[in-house]
Amino acid sequence: MKILIATEKPFASEAVEGIKQVIENAGFELAILEKYTQKSELLKAAETANAIIIRSDIIDAEVFDAAKELKIVVRAGAGYDNVDLAAATAHNVVVMNTPGQNSNAVAELALSLMVYAARNFFDGTSGTELLGKKLGIHAYGNVGRNVARIAKGFGMDIYAYDAFCPAEVMEKDGIKVCASAEELYKTCQYVSLHIPATAETKNSINAALLGLMPKKAVLVNTARKEVINEAELAKILEERPDFKYVTDIMPGNDAELKEKFPKRYFTTPKKMGAQTAEANNNAGIAAANQIADFFKTGNTKFKVN
């Protein structure tokens, strides 16, 4: 079996070594394509691969057409909207993610962004504290649970809304459960987004929701760019001089937001949530283990298509 690591933005060298050890211990061959600049390089490398490990790389119908021997693609991370699932299914290719491996890294970033916003982007002026503030967690999955855990250390008052997570699970963690997204946004000064980008969630974070937030509201987005209605976000920032937006996913209207709201808007230059040595290592090695298990036992536990 030939396992290909195809990463335009490479794993850390420690992660690559860990992946290599797992793959070679399983008796498979490892091939590595890093920092490629042309799609043709990916297509050529994929031709003989039985499995591919990716990060944010785009795996579409053209890749599946080229990869005649391909059986499985594993996205090292939680999100998988960079893989064409319908095309994968049509080519009888299993697609998996590695949920939970990046969760703590993303959660720590979310809290860091909250602190940054509360302290006025460290501009030297007097800010506020997180202690006692109401935090709303929109989607109580792996990342949301880690956000709650860390936020408890700040002494925040924690609420959550998740249409798919049983209320008992959240209550057991000491979280106050909201019955709707509207209730969450109306209640909480801080809201941290952890929803995936789906047909239902794209553009769902709009003026109607954001306008419900209390005074001195802060929206934190370490989830996906597509869930934000960017035009309506700009409208809220325009109408509410108390509103702040902080994210690690640069919006399409970044230049406009920077020009108009420099003291209330911040984005990192690129997506930073999973950019830690630990997350990099965990996700890559998890992907390798899942591939080895798939070929040895047929395990498809983390299949997403």
Sine and cosine of phi, psi and omega as CSV:
sin_phi,cos_phi,sin_psi,cos_psi,sin_omega,cos_omega
0.00,0.00,0.70,-0.72,0.02,-1.00
-0.95,-0.31,0.86,-0.51,-0.02,-1.00
-0.95,-0.31,0.83,-0.56,-0.04,-1.00
-0.96,-0.29,0.79,-0.61,0.23,-0.97
-1.00,-0.05,0.90,-0.43,0.00,-1.00
-0.88,-0.48,0.98,-0.18,-0.10,-1.00
-0.71,-0.70,0.94,-0.34,0.11,-0.99
-0.88,0.48,-0.67,0.74,0.14,-0.99
-0.97,-0.25,0.97,-0.26,-0.19,-0.98
-0.90,0.43,0.41,-0.91,0.23,-0.97
-0.91,0.41,0.34,-0.94,0.16,-0.99
-0.89,0.45,0.47,-0.88,-0.06,-1.00
-0.86,0.52,-0.57,0.82,0.03,-1.00
-0.89,0.45,-0.64,0.77,0.02,-1.00
-0.92,0.40,-0.66,0.75,0.02,-1.00
-0.87,0.49,-0.66,0.75,0.04,-1.00
-0.89,0.45,-0.65,0.76,0.03,-1.00
-0.90,0.43,-0.68,0.73,0.04,-1.00
-0.89,0.46,-0.71,0.70,-0.02,-1.00
-0.85,0.52,-0.67,0.74,-0.01,-1.00
-0.89,0.45,-0.69,0.72,0.01,-1.00
-0.89,0.45,-0.73,0.69,-0.06,-1.00
-0.91,0.41,-0.70,0.71,-0.03,-1.00
-0.95,0.32,-0.57,0.82,0.07,-1.00
-0.91,0.42,-0.46,0.89,0.03,-1.00
-0.99,0.13,-0.10,1.00,0.03,-1.00
1.00,0.07,0.33,0.94,-0.03,-1.00
-0.96,-0.26,0.25,-0.97,0.04,-1.00
-0.99,-0.12,0.66,-0.75,0.02,-1.00
-0.93,-0.35,0.75,-0.66,0.11,-0.99
-0.86,-0.51,0.55,-0.84,-0.07,-1.00
-0.77,-0.64,0.80,-0.61,0.13,-0.99
-0.84,-0.55,0.94,-0.34,-0.05,-1.00
-0.84,-0.54,0.48,-0.88,0.10,-0.99
0.80,0.60,0.57,0.82,0.02,-1.00
-0.95,0.31,0.51,-0.86,-0.05,-1.00
-0.91,-0.42,-0.23,0.97,-0.01,-1.00
-0.83,-0.55,0.64,-0.77,0.03,-1.00
-0.88,0.48,-0.51,0.86,-0.01,-1.00
-0.86,0.51,-0.52,0.85,0.04,-1.00
-0.92,0.40,-0.66,0.75,0.04,-1.00
-0.91,0.41,-0.69,0.72,-0.01,-1.00
-0.87,0.49,-0.67,0.74,-0.01,-1.00
-0.91,0.41,-0.70,0.71,-0.02,-1.00
-0.92,0.40,-0.52,0.85,-0.06,-1.00
-0.98,0.21,-0.27,0.96,-0.11,-0.99
-0.81,0.58,-0.63,0.77,-0.09,-1.00
-0.94,-0.35,0.16,0.99,-0.05,-1.00
-0.99,0.12,0.67,-0.74,0.12,-0.99
-1.00,-0.02,-0.38,0.92,0.02,-1.00
-0.51,-0.86,0.50,-0.86,0.03,-1.00
-0.74,-0.67,0.73,-0.68,0.15,-0.99
-0.97,-0.25,0.79,-0.61,-0.03,-1.00
-0.78,-0.63,0.16,-0.99,0.16,-0.99
-0.91,-0.42,-0.98,-0.20,0.02,-1.00
-0.99,-0.13,0.26,0.97,-0.04,-1.00
-0.93,0.38,0.59,-0.81,-0.02,-1.00
-1.00,0.09,0.86,-0.50,0.07,-1.00
-0.90,-0.45,0.98,-0.22,-0.09,-1.00
-0.90,-0.43,-0.17,-0.99,-0.07,-1.00
-0.86,0.51,-0.58,0.81,0.00,-1.00
-0.89,0.45,-0.63,0.78,0.04,-1.00
-0.92,0.40,-0.71,0.70,0.00,-1.00
-0.89,0.45,-0.59,0.80,0.05,-1.00
-0.89,0.46,-0.62,0.78,-0.04,-1.00
-0.97,0.25,-0.53,0.85,-0.12,-0.99
-1.00,-0.03,0.98,0.20,-0.10,-0.99
-0.91,0.41,-0.43,0.90,-0.05,-1.00
-0.99,-0.14,0.04,1.00,-0.15,-0.99
-0.95,0.31,0.74,-0.68,0.02,-1.00
-0.89,-0.45,-0.47,0.88,-0.10,-1.00
-0.47,-0.88,0.63,-0.77,0.15,-0.99
-0.85,-0.53,0.76,-0.65,0.07,-1.00
-0.87,-0.48,0.84,-0.54,0.08,-1.00
-1.00,0.06,0.91,-0.42,0.01,-1.00
-0.97,0.25,1.00,0.00,-0.07,-1.00
0.49,-0.87,0.01,-1.00,-0.07,-1.00
-1.00,0.07,-0.73,0.69,-0.05,-1.00
-0.96,0.27,0.55,-0.84,-0.02,-1.00
-0.64,-0.77,0.41,0.91,0.00,-1.00
-0.96,0.27,-0.02,1.00,0.11,-0.99
-1.00,0.05,0.02,1.00,0.03,-1.00
-0.91,-0.42,0.75,-0.66,0.05,-1.00
-0.98,0.21,0.99,-0.14,-0.10,-1.00
-0.92,0.39,-0.61,0.79,0.00,-1.00
-0.90,0.44,-0.68,0.74,0.03,-1.00
-0.91,0.42,-0.62,0.79,0.04,-1.00
-0.88,0.48,-0.73,0.68,-0.01,-1.00
-0.89,0.46,-0.66,0.75,0.01,-1.00
-0.89,0.46,-0.47,0.88,0.01,-1.00
-0.99,-0.14,0.17,0.99,-0.01,-1.00
0.86,0.52,0.63,0.77,0.03,-1.00
-0.95,-0.31,0.76,-0.65,0.06,-1.00
-0.99,0.15,0.71,-0.70,0.08,-1.00
-0.90,-0.44,0.76,-0.65,0.05,-1.00
-0.79,-0.61,0.36,-0.93,0.22,-0.98
-0.89,-0.46,-0.04,-1.00,0.02,-1.00
-0.81,-0.58,0.94,0.33,-0.11,-0.99
-0.88,0.48,0.63,-0.78,0.08,-1.00
1.00,-0.04,-0.33,0.94,-0.10,-0.99
-0.95,0.32,-0.50,0.87,-0.01,-1.00
-0.98,-0.21,0.03,1.00,-0.24,-0.97
-0.87,0.49,-0.72,0.70,-0.02,-1.00
-0.91,0.41,-0.63,0.78,0.00,-1.00
-0.88,0.48,-0.71,0.70,0.00,-1.00
-0.91,0.41,-0.67,0.75,-0.01,-1.00
-0.89,0.45,-0.68,0.73,0.02,-1.00
-0.89,0.46,-0.63,0.78,0.04,-1.00
-0.90,0.44,-0.68,0.73,0.00,-1.00
-0.84,0.54,-0.71,0.71,0.02,-1.00
-0.93,0.37,-0.57,0.82,0.05,-1.00
-0.89,0.46,-0.65,0.76,0.03,-1.00
-0.91,0.41,-0.59,0.81,0.06,-1.00
-0.89,0.45,-0.71,0.71,0.03,-1.00
-0.88,0.48,-0.69,0.73,-0.02,-1.00
-0.87,0.49,-0.68,0.73,0.02,-1.00
-0.93,0.37,-0.69,0.73,-0.02,-1.00
-0.88,0.47,-0.54,0.84,-0.01,-1.00
-0.99,-0.11,0.42,0.91,0.10,-1.00
0.82,0.58,0.68,0.74,0.05,-1.00
0.85,0.53,0.51,0.86,0.03,-1.00
0.81,0.58,0.68,0.73,-0.05,-1.00
-1.00,-0.01,0.12,0.99,0.05,-1.00
1.00,-0.08,-0.15,0.99,0.02,-1.00
-1.00,0.01,0.22,-0.98,-0.02,-1.00
-0.96,0.27,0.83,-0.56,0.00,-1.00
-0.97,-0.25,-0.47,-0.88,0.02,-1.00
-0.76,-0.65,0.12,-0.99,0.01,-1.00
-0.95,-0.32,0.36,-0.93,0.05,-1.00
-1.00,0.09,-0.36,0.93,-0.01,-1.00
-0.80,0.60,0.83,-0.55,0.06,-1.00
0.99,0.14,-0.12,0.99,0.00,-1.00
-0.98,0.21,0.50,-0.86,-0.01,-1.00
-1.00,0.08,0.85,-0.53,0.01,-1.00
-0.94,-0.35,0.80,-0.59,0.08,-1.00
-0.97,-0.24,0.81,-0.58,0.03,-1.00
-0.97,-0.24,0.92,-0.39,-0.04,-1.00
-1.00,-0.07,0.99,-0.10,-0.04,-1.00
0.98,-0.18,0.90,-0.43,-0.12,-0.99
-0.97,-0.26,0.87,0.49,0.07,-1.00
-1.00,-0.08,-0.47,-0.88,-0.06,-1.00
-0.87,0.50,-0.70,0.72,-0.02,-1.00
-0.95,0.32,-0.71,0.70,0.00,-1.00
-0.83,0.55,-0.63,0.78,0.00,-1.00
-0.92,0.38,-0.60,0.80,0.05,-1.00
-0.95,0.33,-0.57,0.82,0.08,-1.00
-0.88,0.48,-0.70,0.71,0.01,-1.00
-0.87,0.49,-0.69,0.72,-0.02,-1.00
-0.86,0.50,-0.72,0.69,-0.04,-1.00
-0.95,0.32,-0.66,0.76,-0.03,-1.00
-0.89,0.45,-0.49,0.87,0.07,-1.00
-0.87,0.49,-0.57,0.82,0.03,-1.00
-0.92,0.39,-0.43,0.90,0.07,-1.00
-1.00,0.10,-0.11,0.99,-0.02,-1.00
0.97,0.23,0.47,0.89,0.01,-1.00
-0.98,0.17,0.40,-0.91,0.04,-1.00
-1.00,-0.08,0.94,-0.34,-0.28,-0.96
-0.97,-0.26,0.78,-0.63,0.05,-1.00
-0.85,-0.53,0.35,-0.94,0.06,-1.00
-0.48,-0.88,0.47,-0.88,0.16,-0.99
-0.72,-0.69,0.77,-0.64,0.07,-1.00
-0.46,-0.89,0.90,-0.44,-0.06,-1.00
-0.92,0.39,-0.30,0.95,-0.10,-0.99
-0.92,-0.38,-0.11,0.99,0.00,-1.00
-0.98,-0.18,0.81,-0.59,0.01,-1.00
-0.85,0.53,0.66,-0.75,-0.02,-1.00
-0.83,0.55,-0.58,0.82,-0.04,-1.00
-0.87,0.49,-0.57,0.82,0.01,-1.00
-0.90,0.44,-0.71,0.71,-0.01,-1.00
-0.93,0.36,-0.67,0.74,-0.01,-1.00
-0.89,0.46,-0.60,0.80,0.02,-1.00
-0.88,0.47,-0.51,0.86,0.02,-1.00
-1.00,0.07,0.07,1.00,0.01,-1.00
0.98,0.18,0.40,0.92,-0.03,-1.00
-0.99,-0.14,0.64,-0.77,0.08,-1.00
-0.99,0.11,0.82,-0.57,-0.13,-0.99
-1.00,-0.03,0.76,-0.65,0.10,-0.99
-0.99,-0.16,0.58,-0.81,-0.06,-1.00
-0.99,0.13,-0.25,0.97,-0.03,-1.00
-0.44,-0.90,0.29,-0.96,0.08,-1.00
-0.89,0.45,-0.61,0.79,0.00,-1.00
-0.86,0.51,-0.69,0.72,0.02,-1.00
-0.89,0.45,-0.65,0.76,0.00,-1.00
-0.87,0.49,-0.76,0.65,-0.07,-1.00
-0.94,0.35,-0.57,0.82,0.01,-1.00
-0.93,0.37,-0.49,0.87,-0.11,-0.99
-1.00,0.05,-0.58,0.82,-0.27,-0.96
-0.95,-0.31,0.72,-0.70,0.07,-1.00
-0.95,0.31,-0.59,0.81,0.06,-1.00
-0.94,-0.35,0.73,-0.68,0.13,-0.99
-0.79,-0.62,0.78,-0.63,0.02,-1.00
-0.93,-0.37,0.85,-0.53,-0.08,-1.00
-1.00,0.03,0.74,-0.67,0.05,-1.00
-0.63,-0.78,0.47,0.88,0.00,-1.00
-1.00,0.04,0.52,-0.85,0.06,-1.00
-0.98,0.20,0.25,-0.97,0.08,-1.00
-1.00,0.01,0.97,-0.26,0.02,-1.00
-0.79,-0.61,0.09,-1.00,0.04,-1.00
-0.84,0.54,-0.56,0.83,-0.04,-1.00
-0.98,0.20,-0.53,0.85,-0.12,-0.99
-0.99,-0.11,-0.31,0.95,-0.03,-1.00
-0.87,0.49,0.77,-0.64,-0.02,-1.00
0.90,0.43,0.23,0.97,-0.07,-1.00
-0.97,0.22,-0.36,0.93,0.04,-1.00
-1.00,0.03,1.00,-0.05,-0.20,-0.98
-0.84,-0.55,-0.08,-1.00,-0.04,-1.00
-0.89,0.46,-0.58,0.82,-0.01,-1.00
-0.88,0.48,-0.67,0.75,0.03,-1.00
-0.97,0.26,-0.77,0.63,-0.10,-0.99
-0.91,0.41,-0.52,0.85,0.02,-1.00
-0.92,0.40,-0.28,0.96,0.01,-1.00
-0.98,0.19,-0.33,0.95,-0.14,-0.99
-0.91,0.41,0.54,-0.84,-0.01,-1.00
-0.90,0.43,0.08,-1.00,0.04,-1.00
-0.88,0.48,0.50,-0.86,-0.02,-1.00
0.86,0.50,0.66,0.75,-0.02,-1.00
-0.95,0.31,0.55,-0.84,0.07,-1.00
-0.73,-0.68,0.86,-0.52,0.08,-1.00
-0.98,-0.22,0.80,-0.60,-0.01,-1.00
-0.91,-0.42,0.83,-0.56,-0.01,-1.00
-0.85,-0.53,0.96,-0.26,0.15,-0.99
-0.90,-0.44,0.37,0.93,-0.05,-1.00
-0.99,-0.12,-1.00,-0.05,-0.04,-1.00
-0.63,-0.78,0.60,-0.80,0.04,-1.00
-0.85,0.52,-0.65,0.76,-0.16,-0.99
-0.92,0.39,-0.31,0.95,-0.04,-1.00
-0.97,0.24,-0.27,0.96,-0.02,-1.00
-1.00,-0.02,0.77,-0.64,0.20,-0.98
-0.99,0.14,0.99,-0.13,-0.20,-0.98
-0.91,0.40,-0.59,0.81,0.03,-1.00
-0.91,0.42,-0.65,0.76,-0.01,-1.00
-0.97,0.26,-0.50,0.87,0.12,-0.99
-0.88,0.47,-0.70,0.71,0.03,-1.00
-0.87,0.49,-0.61,0.79,0.01,-1.00
-0.90,0.44,-0.69,0.73,0.02,-1.00
-0.90,0.43,-0.69,0.72,0.03,-1.00
-0.88,0.48,-0.58,0.81,0.03,-1.00
-0.93,0.37,-0.69,0.72,-0.10,-1.00
-0.98,0.18,-0.44,0.90,-0.10,-1.00
-0.84,-0.55,0.99,-0.14,-0.01,-1.00
-0.92,0.38,-0.08,1.00,0.03,-1.00
-1.00,-0.07,-0.09,1.00,-0.17,-0.99
-1.00,-0.04,0.68,-0.73,0.05,-1.00
-0.81,-0.58,0.55,-0.84,0.06,-1.00
-0.77,-0.64,0.83,-0.56,0.02,-1.00
-0.78,-0.63,0.66,-0.75,-0.14,-0.99
-0.40,-0.92,0.31,-0.95,0.16,-0.99
-0.93,-0.37,0.31,0.95,0.04,-1.00
-0.80,-0.60,0.96,-0.29,-0.09,-1.00
-0.89,0.46,0.84,-0.54,0.02,-1.00
-0.94,0.34,0.31,-0.95,0.06,-1.00
-0.91,0.41,-0.45,0.89,0.00,-1.00
-0.98,-0.21,0.57,0.83,-0.03,-1.00
-0.81,0.58,-0.73,0.68,-0.05,-1.00
-0.87,0.49,-0.68,0.73,0.02,-1.00
-0.89,0.45,-0.71,0.70,-0.04,-1.00
-0.91,0.40,-0.64,0.77,0.02,-1.00
-0.90,0.44,-0.66,0.75,-0.03,-1.00
-0.93,0.36,-0.69,0.72,-0.11,-0.99
-0.99,0.10,-0.56,0.83,-0.15,-0.99
-0.75,-0.67,0.81,0.59,-0.11,-0.99
-0.89,0.46,-0.42,0.91,-0.03,-1.00
-0.99,-0.11,0.01,1.00,-0.05,-1.00
-0.75,-0.66,0.08,1.00,-0.01,-1.00
-0.69,-0.73,0.70,-0.71,0.05,-1.00
-0.55,-0.83,0.69,-0.72,0.16,-0.99
-0.71,-0.71,0.57,-0.82,0.14,-0.99
-0.96,0.28,0.37,-0.93,-0.03,-1.00
-0.89,0.45,-0.51,0.86,0.05,-1.00
-0.55,-0.84,0.18,-0.98,-0.05,-1.00
-0.90,0.43,0.81,-0.58,-0.16,-0.99
-0.91,-0.42,-0.15,0.99,-0.16,-0.99
-0.76,0.65,-0.74,0.67,-0.07,-1.00
-0.99,-0.12,0.18,0.98,-0.09,-1.00
-1.00,0.08,0.91,0.41,0.18,-0.98
-0.77,-0.64,0.41,-0.91,0.01,-1.00
-0.87,0.50,-0.63,0.77,-0.06,-1.00
-0.93,0.37,-0.72,0.70,-0.02,-1.00
-0.91,0.42,-0.66,0.75,0.03,-1.00
-0.84,0.55,-0.73,0.68,-0.01,-1.00
-0.92,0.40,-0.75,0.66,-0.05,-1.00
-0.87,0.50,-0.74,0.68,-0.08,-1.00
-0.93,0.37,-0.67,0.74,0.00,-1.00
-0.90,0.44,-0.72,0.70,-0.01,-1.00
-0.93,0.36,-0.59,0.80,0.07,-1.00
-0.88,0.48,-0.67,0.75,0.03,-1.00
-0.87,0.49,-0.70,0.72,0.01,-1.00
-0.89,0.45,-0.69,0.72,0.02,-1.00
-0.89,0.45,-0.63,0.77,0.00,-1.00
-0.92,0.40,-0.61,0.79,0.04,-1.00
-0.92,0.40,-0.72,0.69,0.01,-1.00
-0.86,0.51,-0.69,0.72,0.00,-1.00
-0.91,0.40,-0.63,0.78,0.01,-1.00
-0.86,0.50,-0.73,0.68,-0.04,-1.00
-0.96,0.28,-0.48,0.88,-0.03,-1.00
-1.00,0.06,-0.61,0.80,-0.11,-0.99
-0.83,-0.56,-0.16,0.99,-0.05,-1.00
0.99,0.16,0.20,0.98,-0.05,-1.00
-0.90,0.43,0.83,-0.56,0.02,-1.00
-0.84,-0.54,0.55,0.83,-0.10,-0.99
-0.79,0.62,-0.65,0.76,-0.09,-1.00
-0.98,-0.22,0.41,0.91,0.04,-1.00
-0.90,0.43,0.69,-0.73,-0.03,-1.00
-0.88,-0.48,0.01,1.00,0.04,-1.00
-0.87,-0.49,0.00,0.00,0.00,0.00
